[in-house]
Amino acid sequence: MGVLAHPGEDRLGHDGARVAIGPTRAGRYLRVVYVPEPNGIFVIKAYDLSGKVLTAYRRRMRRRKR
């Protein structure tokens, strides 16, 4: 999954989970909630970003590039 290989953001979530946000190769933006495991990862949930959440993510990425 491209988002996990090269996330725009990768933050700590709840109960040991992590949240990665970023673009896919197809151009969609996903938020992926996952748990790192010794032999890989366990994806809990993955969904498209849209609306205000996507706008806020893009704004953070623009500010980060400065």
N, CA, C and O atoms as a CHARMM CRD file, in Angstrom:
* protein
*
  264
    1    1 MET  N      0.85300  -1.17200   0.00000 PROA 1      0.00000
    2    1 MET  CA     0.00000   0.00000   0.00000 PROA 1      0.00000
    3    1 MET  C      0.90100   1.23700   0.00000 PROA 1      0.00000
    4    1 MET  O      1.73000   1.39700   0.89600 PROA 1      0.00000
    5    2 GLY  N      0.74800   2.09800  -0.98100 PROA 2      0.00000
    6    2 GLY  CA     1.60700   3.25500  -1.15300 PROA 2      0.00000
    7    2 GLY  C      1.57400   4.24100  -0.00300 PROA 2      0.00000
    8    2 GLY  O      2.58300   4.87400   0.30600 PROA 2      0.00000
    9    3 VAL  N      0.41900   4.37600   0.63400 PROA 3      0.00000
   10    3 VAL  CA     0.29500   5.32200   1.74500 PROA 3      0.00000
   11    3 VAL  C      1.20500   4.91300   2.89400 PROA 3      0.00000
   12    3 VAL  O      1.81200   5.77000   3.53700 PROA 3      0.00000
   13    4 LEU  N      1.30600   3.63600   3.15700 PROA 4      0.00000
   14    4 LEU  CA     2.15200   3.17200   4.25500 PROA 4      0.00000
   15    4 LEU  C      3.62900   3.20800   3.88800 PROA 4      0.00000
   16    4 LEU  O      4.47800   3.37700   4.76300 PROA 4      0.00000
   17    5 ALA  N      3.94400   3.05100   2.61800 PROA 5      0.00000
   18    5 ALA  CA     5.34200   3.09500   2.18800 PROA 5      0.00000
   19    5 ALA  C      5.89000   4.51700   2.22500 PROA 5      0.00000
   20    5 ALA  O      7.04100   4.72600   2.60900 PROA 5      0.00000
   21    6 HSD  N      5.08000   5.49400   1.83100 PROA 6      0.00000
   22    6 HSD  CA     5.50200   6.89600   1.77400 PROA 6      0.00000
   23    6 HSD  C      4.38800   7.80300   2.28000 PROA 6      0.00000
   24    6 HSD  O      3.78300   8.52500   1.48800 PROA 6      0.00000
   25    7 PRO  N      4.10100   7.78500   3.58700 PROA 7      0.00000
   26    7 PRO  CA     3.00600   8.61500   4.09200 PROA 7      0.00000
   27    7 PRO  C      3.40200  10.08600   4.16200 PROA 7      0.00000
   28    7 PRO  O      4.56200  10.42200   4.40100 PROA 7      0.00000
   29    8 GLY  N      2.42700  10.94400   3.95200 PROA 8      0.00000
   30    8 GLY  CA     2.65500  12.36800   4.17000 PROA 8      0.00000
   31    8 GLY  C      2.75400  12.63800   5.66300 PROA 8      0.00000
   32    8 GLY  O      3.57200  13.44200   6.11000 PROA 8      0.00000
   33    9 GLU  N      1.91300  11.95500   6.42400 PROA 9      0.00000
   34    9 GLU  CA     1.92900  12.03300   7.89000 PROA 9      0.00000
   35    9 GLU  C      1.82800  10.61400   8.44200 PROA 9      0.00000
   36    9 GLU  O      1.15300   9.76100   7.86600 PROA 9      0.00000
   37   10 ASP  N      2.49200  10.37500   9.54100 PROA 10     0.00000
   38   10 ASP  CA     2.38500   9.09600  10.24300 PROA 10     0.00000
   39   10 ASP  C      2.44400   9.42200  11.72300 PROA 10     0.00000
   40   10 ASP  O      3.51000   9.72600  12.25900 PROA 10     0.00000
   41   11 ARG  N      1.29300   9.35900  12.38400 PROA 11     0.00000
   42   11 ARG  CA     1.19600   9.78400  13.78000 PROA 11     0.00000
   43   11 ARG  C      0.76300   8.63600  14.68300 PROA 11     0.00000
   44   11 ARG  O      0.21600   7.63100  14.23000 PROA 11     0.00000
   45   12 LEU  N      1.02300   8.81500  15.95700 PROA 12     0.00000
   46   12 LEU  CA     0.59500   7.85300  16.95900 PROA 12     0.00000
   47   12 LEU  C     -0.90700   7.98700  17.17100 PROA 12     0.00000
   48   12 LEU  O     -1.42200   9.09600  17.30900 PROA 12     0.00000
   49   13 GLY  N     -1.61000   6.85400  17.19600 PROA 13     0.00000
   50   13 GLY  CA    -3.04700   6.84000  17.44500 PROA 13     0.00000
   51   13 GLY  C     -3.31900   6.36500  18.86500 PROA 13     0.00000
   52   13 GLY  O     -2.52400   6.61600  19.77100 PROA 13     0.00000
   53   14 HSD  N     -4.43700   5.68200  19.05900 PROA 14     0.00000
   54   14 HSD  CA    -4.82100   5.17000  20.37400 PROA 14     0.00000
   55   14 HSD  C     -4.42900   3.70700  20.52600 PROA 14     0.00000
   56   14 HSD  O     -4.42200   2.95500  19.55200 PROA 14     0.00000
   57   15 ASP  N     -4.10800   3.31200  21.73700 PROA 15     0.00000
   58   15 ASP  CA    -3.83800   1.90800  22.08200 PROA 15     0.00000
   59   15 ASP  C     -2.76800   1.25700  21.20900 PROA 15     0.00000
   60   15 ASP  O     -2.90900   0.10100  20.81000 PROA 15     0.00000
   61   16 GLY  N     -1.70600   1.99100  20.91200 PROA 16     0.00000
   62   16 GLY  CA    -0.60000   1.43800  20.14700 PROA 16     0.00000
   63   16 GLY  C     -0.78200   1.47100  18.64000 PROA 16     0.00000
   64   16 GLY  O      0.10700   1.05900  17.89500 PROA 16     0.00000
   65   17 ALA  N     -1.92300   1.95700  18.19000 PROA 17     0.00000
   66   17 ALA  CA    -2.16200   2.05400  16.74500 PROA 17     0.00000
   67   17 ALA  C     -1.46700   3.29300  16.19700 PROA 17     0.00000
   68   17 ALA  O     -1.12800   4.21000  16.94500 PROA 17     0.00000
   69   18 ARG  N     -1.26200   3.30900  14.89400 PROA 18     0.00000
   70   18 ARG  CA    -0.68800   4.46000  14.20100 PROA 18     0.00000
   71   18 ARG  C     -1.64800   4.87200  13.10300 PROA 18     0.00000
   72   18 ARG  O     -2.44200   4.06100  12.62400 PROA 18     0.00000
   73   19 VAL  N     -1.57300   6.14700  12.70000 PROA 19     0.00000
   74   19 VAL  CA    -2.43400   6.67900  11.64900 PROA 19     0.00000
   75   19 VAL  C     -1.54700   7.28200  10.57500 PROA 19     0.00000
   76   19 VAL  O     -0.79500   8.22000  10.83800 PROA 19     0.00000
   77   20 ALA  N     -1.63400   6.74700   9.36500 PROA 20     0.00000
   78   20 ALA  CA    -0.87600   7.26100   8.22500 PROA 20     0.00000
   79   20 ALA  C     -1.84900   7.93000   7.26400 PROA 20     0.00000
   80   20 ALA  O     -2.92400   7.39900   6.98200 PROA 20     0.00000
   81   21 ILE  N     -1.46200   9.09900   6.76400 PROA 21     0.00000
   82   21 ILE  CA    -2.27500   9.82500   5.79300 PROA 21     0.00000
   83   21 ILE  C     -1.39000  10.15500   4.60900 PROA 21     0.00000
   84   21 ILE  O     -0.25500  10.60100   4.77700 PROA 21     0.00000
   85   22 GLY  N     -1.91400   9.93500   3.40700 PROA 22     0.00000
   86   22 GLY  CA    -1.13700  10.27500   2.22900 PROA 22     0.00000
   87   22 GLY  C     -1.82400   9.85800   0.94800 PROA 22     0.00000
   88   22 GLY  O     -2.89800   9.25800   0.97000 PROA 22     0.00000
   89   23 PRO  N     -1.19000  10.18400  -0.17900 PROA 23     0.00000
   90   23 PRO  CA    -1.78200   9.86600  -1.47900 PROA 23     0.00000
   91   23 PRO  C     -1.46200   8.43800  -1.93000 PROA 23     0.00000
   92   23 PRO  O     -0.42800   7.87200  -1.57300 PROA 23     0.00000
   93   24 THR  N     -2.36100   7.88100  -2.71100 PROA 24     0.00000
   94   24 THR  CA    -2.11200   6.60000  -3.36400 PROA 24     0.00000
   95   24 THR  C     -1.50200   6.87200  -4.73300 PROA 24     0.00000
   96   24 THR  O     -1.43900   8.02200  -5.16800 PROA 24     0.00000
   97   25 ARG  N     -1.05700   5.82700  -5.40800 PROA 25     0.00000
   98   25 ARG  CA    -0.52100   6.00300  -6.76700 PROA 25     0.00000
   99   25 ARG  C     -1.60100   6.46900  -7.73400 PROA 25     0.00000
  100   25 ARG  O     -1.29400   7.10000  -8.74600 PROA 25     0.00000
  101   26 ALA  N     -2.85700   6.16600  -7.43700 PROA 26     0.00000
  102   26 ALA  CA    -3.97300   6.55700  -8.29700 PROA 26     0.00000
  103   26 ALA  C     -4.40900   8.00300  -8.05700 PROA 26     0.00000
  104   26 ALA  O     -5.24800   8.52600  -8.79000 PROA 26     0.00000
  105   27 GLY  N     -3.83700   8.66100  -7.01900 PROA 27     0.00000
  106   27 GLY  CA    -4.16600  10.05000  -6.75600 PROA 27     0.00000
  107   27 GLY  C     -5.18500  10.27800  -5.65700 PROA 27     0.00000
  108   27 GLY  O     -5.47600  11.42400  -5.31500 PROA 27     0.00000
  109   28 ARG  N     -5.73500   9.20500  -5.09400 PROA 28     0.00000
  110   28 ARG  CA    -6.66900   9.36200  -3.97500 PROA 28     0.00000
  111   28 ARG  C     -5.87200   9.60700  -2.70200 PROA 28     0.00000
  112   28 ARG  O     -4.69600   9.25000  -2.62600 PROA 28     0.00000
  113   29 TYR  N     -6.50600  10.21300  -1.70200 PROA 29     0.00000
  114   29 TYR  CA    -5.88200  10.41700  -0.40400 PROA 29     0.00000
  115   29 TYR  C     -6.58400   9.52000   0.60300 PROA 29     0.00000
  116   29 TYR  O     -7.81100   9.50900   0.70000 PROA 29     0.00000
  117   30 LEU  N     -5.76900   8.75600   1.36300 PROA 30     0.00000
  118   30 LEU  CA    -6.31300   7.81400   2.33600 PROA 30     0.00000
  119   30 LEU  C     -5.79300   8.10200   3.73200 PROA 30     0.00000
  120   30 LEU  O     -4.69200   8.62300   3.91100 PROA 30     0.00000
  121   31 ARG  N     -6.60800   7.75200   4.71400 PROA 31     0.00000
  122   31 ARG  CA    -6.17800   7.68400   6.11100 PROA 31     0.00000
  123   31 ARG  C     -6.21300   6.20800   6.47100 PROA 31     0.00000
  124   31 ARG  O     -7.24900   5.55600   6.34100 PROA 31     0.00000
  125   32 VAL  N     -5.07800   5.68000   6.92300 PROA 32     0.00000
  126   32 VAL  CA    -4.95700   4.25700   7.25400 PROA 32     0.00000
  127   32 VAL  C     -4.61100   4.13700   8.73100 PROA 32     0.00000
  128   32 VAL  O     -3.60300   4.67600   9.18900 PROA 32     0.00000
  129   33 VAL  N     -5.45200   3.42600   9.46900 PROA 33     0.00000
  130   33 VAL  CA    -5.20200   3.14500  10.88200 PROA 33     0.00000
  131   33 VAL  C     -4.64600   1.72900  10.94500 PROA 33     0.00000
  132   33 VAL  O     -5.27700   0.78900  10.46200 PROA 33     0.00000
  133   34 TYR  N     -3.45500   1.57500  11.54600 PROA 34     0.00000
  134   34 TYR  CA    -2.80300   0.26400  11.54400 PROA 34     0.00000
  135   34 TYR  C     -2.02100   0.05100  12.83300 PROA 34     0.00000
  136   34 TYR  O     -1.75400   0.98800  13.58500 PROA 34     0.00000
  137   35 VAL  N     -1.66200  -1.21100  13.06500 PROA 35     0.00000
  138   35 VAL  CA    -0.84500  -1.59100  14.21600 PROA 35     0.00000
  139   35 VAL  C      0.40500  -2.27500  13.67300 PROA 35     0.00000
  140   35 VAL  O      0.29600  -3.26700  12.95200 PROA 35     0.00000
  141   36 PRO  N      1.60100  -1.76100  14.00800 PROA 36     0.00000
  142   36 PRO  CA     2.82900  -2.44100  13.58900 PROA 36     0.00000
  143   36 PRO  C      2.97100  -3.77700  14.32900 PROA 36     0.00000
  144   36 PRO  O      2.71200  -3.85800  15.53000 PROA 36     0.00000
  145   37 GLU  N      3.37500  -4.80000  13.61600 PROA 37     0.00000
  146   37 GLU  CA     3.60500  -6.11400  14.20800 PROA 37     0.00000
  147   37 GLU  C      5.00600  -6.57600  13.83100 PROA 37     0.00000
  148   37 GLU  O      5.58300  -6.05000  12.87800 PROA 37     0.00000
  149   38 PRO  N      5.56900  -7.54000  14.54700 PROA 38     0.00000
  150   38 PRO  CA     6.93500  -7.99400  14.25500 PROA 38     0.00000
  151   38 PRO  C      7.13800  -8.48300  12.81900 PROA 38     0.00000
  152   38 PRO  O      8.21300  -8.29400  12.25000 PROA 38     0.00000
  153   39 ASN  N      6.11600  -9.10800  12.23000 PROA 39     0.00000
  154   39 ASN  CA     6.27200  -9.64800  10.87700 PROA 39     0.00000
  155   39 ASN  C      5.52400  -8.83700   9.81600 PROA 39     0.00000
  156   39 ASN  O      5.28600  -9.34500   8.72000 PROA 39     0.00000
  157   40 GLY  N      5.15200  -7.60000  10.11000 PROA 40     0.00000
  158   40 GLY  CA     4.44600  -6.75500   9.14000 PROA 40     0.00000
  159   40 GLY  C      3.55100  -5.75600   9.84200 PROA 40     0.00000
  160   40 GLY  O      3.88800  -5.23400  10.90400 PROA 40     0.00000
  161   41 ILE  N      2.40100  -5.49800   9.22900 PROA 41     0.00000
  162   41 ILE  CA     1.43600  -4.58100   9.83300 PROA 41     0.00000
  163   41 ILE  C      0.04900  -5.20400   9.78600 PROA 41     0.00000
  164   41 ILE  O     -0.22900  -6.07500   8.96200 PROA 41     0.00000
  165   42 PHE  N     -0.82000  -4.74300  10.68500 PROA 42     0.00000
  166   42 PHE  CA    -2.21500  -5.15600  10.69900 PROA 42     0.00000
  167   42 PHE  C     -3.04500  -3.90800  10.47200 PROA 42     0.00000
  168   42 PHE  O     -3.07400  -3.02100  11.32600 PROA 42     0.00000
  169   43 VAL  N     -3.72500  -3.82400   9.32300 PROA 43     0.00000
  170   43 VAL  CA    -4.54300  -2.65800   8.99600 PROA 43     0.00000
  171   43 VAL  C     -5.89400  -2.80600   9.67900 PROA 43     0.00000
  172   43 VAL  O     -6.58900  -3.80600   9.49800 PROA 43     0.00000
  173   44 ILE  N     -6.25700  -1.79900  10.46500 PROA 44     0.00000
  174   44 ILE  CA    -7.52900  -1.79000  11.16600 PROA 44     0.00000
  175   44 ILE  C     -8.60600  -1.16200  10.29600 PROA 44     0.00000
  176   44 ILE  O     -9.71200  -1.68800  10.17400 PROA 44     0.00000
  177   45 LYS  N     -8.26300  -0.02000   9.68900 PROA 45     0.00000
  178   45 LYS  CA    -9.24200   0.70000   8.88700 PROA 45     0.00000
  179   45 LYS  C     -8.50900   1.56800   7.88000 PROA 45     0.00000
  180   45 LYS  O     -7.43200   2.08600   8.17300 PROA 45     0.00000
  181   46 ALA  N     -9.08600   1.73000   6.69500 PROA 46     0.00000
  182   46 ALA  CA    -8.54000   2.63300   5.68700 PROA 46     0.00000
  183   46 ALA  C     -9.71600   3.28100   4.97400 PROA 46     0.00000
  184   46 ALA  O    -10.64100   2.59700   4.53800 PROA 46     0.00000
  185   47 TYR  N     -9.67600   4.61600   4.85600 PROA 47     0.00000
  186   47 TYR  CA   -10.78000   5.28000   4.17800 PROA 47     0.00000
  187   47 TYR  C    -10.30300   6.53500   3.46700 PROA 47     0.00000
  188   47 TYR  O     -9.27000   7.11300   3.80600 PROA 47     0.00000
  189   48 ASP  N    -11.09200   6.94500   2.46000 PROA 48     0.00000
  190   48 ASP  CA   -10.78700   8.13100   1.66300 PROA 48     0.00000
  191   48 ASP  C    -10.91500   9.39200   2.49300 PROA 48     0.00000
  192   48 ASP  O    -11.78000   9.49700   3.36300 PROA 48     0.00000
  193   49 LEU  N    -10.04000  10.34900   2.21200 PROA 49     0.00000
  194   49 LEU  CA   -10.17400  11.67700   2.79700 PROA 49     0.00000
  195   49 LEU  C    -10.97100  12.53300   1.82900 PROA 49     0.00000
  196   49 LEU  O    -10.80800  12.42600   0.61400 PROA 49     0.00000
  197   50 SER  N    -11.82900  13.37900   2.36800 PROA 50     0.00000
  198   50 SER  CA   -12.58300  14.30600   1.53100 PROA 50     0.00000
  199   50 SER  C    -13.00600  15.50200   2.37600 PROA 50     0.00000
  200   50 SER  O    -12.91600  15.47500   3.60400 PROA 50     0.00000
  201   51 GLY  N    -13.45800  16.52700   1.71300 PROA 51     0.00000
  202   51 GLY  CA   -13.99200  17.69500   2.39600 PROA 51     0.00000
  203   51 GLY  C    -12.96300  18.43200   3.23200 PROA 51     0.00000
  204   51 GLY  O    -11.82000  18.62200   2.81600 PROA 51     0.00000
  205   52 LYS  N    -13.38900  18.84400   4.42400 PROA 52     0.00000
  206   52 LYS  CA   -12.54600  19.65700   5.30400 PROA 52     0.00000
  207   52 LYS  C    -11.29500  18.92200   5.76600 PROA 52     0.00000
  208   52 LYS  O    -10.24200  19.53600   5.93900 PROA 52     0.00000
  209   53 VAL  N    -11.40100  17.62800   5.96400 PROA 53     0.00000
  210   53 VAL  CA   -10.24600  16.84600   6.42100 PROA 53     0.00000
  211   53 VAL  C     -9.15200  16.85100   5.35200 PROA 53     0.00000
  212   53 VAL  O     -7.97400  17.00600   5.67200 PROA 53     0.00000
  213   54 LEU  N     -9.53300  16.68500   4.09800 PROA 54     0.00000
  214   54 LEU  CA    -8.56900  16.70600   2.99700 PROA 54     0.00000
  215   54 LEU  C     -7.97200  18.09800   2.83300 PROA 54     0.00000
  216   54 LEU  O     -6.77100  18.23300   2.60000 PROA 54     0.00000
  217   55 THR  N     -8.79700  19.12800   2.95100 PROA 55     0.00000
  218   55 THR  CA    -8.30700  20.50700   2.85400 PROA 55     0.00000
  219   55 THR  C     -7.29100  20.79700   3.95100 PROA 55     0.00000
  220   55 THR  O     -6.25700  21.41200   3.68800 PROA 55     0.00000
  221   56 ALA  N     -7.57100  20.36400   5.17600 PROA 56     0.00000
  222   56 ALA  CA    -6.65000  20.58500   6.29500 PROA 56     0.00000
  223   56 ALA  C     -5.33600  19.83600   6.07400 PROA 56     0.00000
  224   56 ALA  O     -4.26700  20.37300   6.36500 PROA 56     0.00000
  225   57 TYR  N     -5.40000  18.60700   5.56500 PROA 57     0.00000
  226   57 TYR  CA    -4.18500  17.83500   5.28600 PROA 57     0.00000
  227   57 TYR  C     -3.32800  18.54900   4.24400 PROA 57     0.00000
  228   57 TYR  O     -2.12000  18.69600   4.42500 PROA 57     0.00000
  229   58 ARG  N     -3.94700  18.98700   3.16700 PROA 58     0.00000
  230   58 ARG  CA    -3.19400  19.68900   2.11600 PROA 58     0.00000
  231   58 ARG  C     -2.56300  20.97200   2.65300 PROA 58     0.00000
  232   58 ARG  O     -1.43800  21.31300   2.28700 PROA 58     0.00000
  233   59 ARG  N     -3.28400  21.68300   3.51700 PROA 59     0.00000
  234   59 ARG  CA    -2.74100  22.90400   4.12500 PROA 59     0.00000
  235   59 ARG  C     -1.51900  22.57500   4.97500 PROA 59     0.00000
  236   59 ARG  O     -0.51700  23.28600   4.90400 PROA 59     0.00000
  237   60 ARG  N     -1.57900  21.51200   5.77900 PROA 60     0.00000
  238   60 ARG  CA    -0.43000  21.11700   6.59900 PROA 60     0.00000
  239   60 ARG  C      0.76400  20.75100   5.73400 PROA 60     0.00000
  240   60 ARG  O      1.90000  21.08200   6.07100 PROA 60     0.00000
  241   61 MET  N      0.51700  20.07300   4.62500 PROA 61     0.00000
  242   61 MET  CA     1.61600  19.68500   3.73700 PROA 61     0.00000
  243   61 MET  C      2.24600  20.91300   3.07500 PROA 61     0.00000
  244   61 MET  O      3.46400  20.95900   2.90500 PROA 61     0.00000
  245   62 ARG  N      1.43900  21.90300   2.70200 PROA 62     0.00000
  246   62 ARG  CA     1.99200  23.13500   2.12200 PROA 62     0.00000
  247   62 ARG  C      2.85900  23.86000   3.14100 PROA 62     0.00000
  248   62 ARG  O      3.94400  24.33400   2.80700 PROA 62     0.00000
  249   63 ARG  N      2.38800  23.95000   4.37900 PROA 63     0.00000
  250   63 ARG  CA     3.15300  24.63000   5.43600 PROA 63     0.00000
  251   63 ARG  C      4.44200  23.88500   5.74700 PROA 63     0.00000
  252   63 ARG  O      5.46000  24.50200   6.05900 PROA 63     0.00000
  253   64 ARG  N      4.40100  22.57000   5.66200 PROA 64     0.00000
  254   64 ARG  CA     5.56800  21.74300   5.97200 PROA 64     0.00000
  255   64 ARG  C      6.68400  21.92600   4.94000 PROA 64     0.00000
  256   64 ARG  O      7.86100  21.80000   5.27600 PROA 64     0.00000
  257   65 LYS  N      6.32600  22.21900   3.69800 PROA 65     0.00000
  258   65 LYS  CA     7.31700  22.37900   2.63600 PROA 65     0.00000
  259   65 LYS  C      8.06400  23.70100   2.72600 PROA 65     0.00000
  260   65 LYS  O      9.11200  23.85600   2.10100 PROA 65     0.00000
  261   66 ARG  N      7.55200  24.64400   3.48200 PROA 66     0.00000
  262   66 ARG  CA     8.20500  25.96000   3.58700 PROA 66     0.00000
  263   66 ARG  C      9.46800  25.90800   4.37500 PROA 66     0.00000
  264   66 ARG  O     10.12800  26.93200   4.55000 PROA 66     0.00000
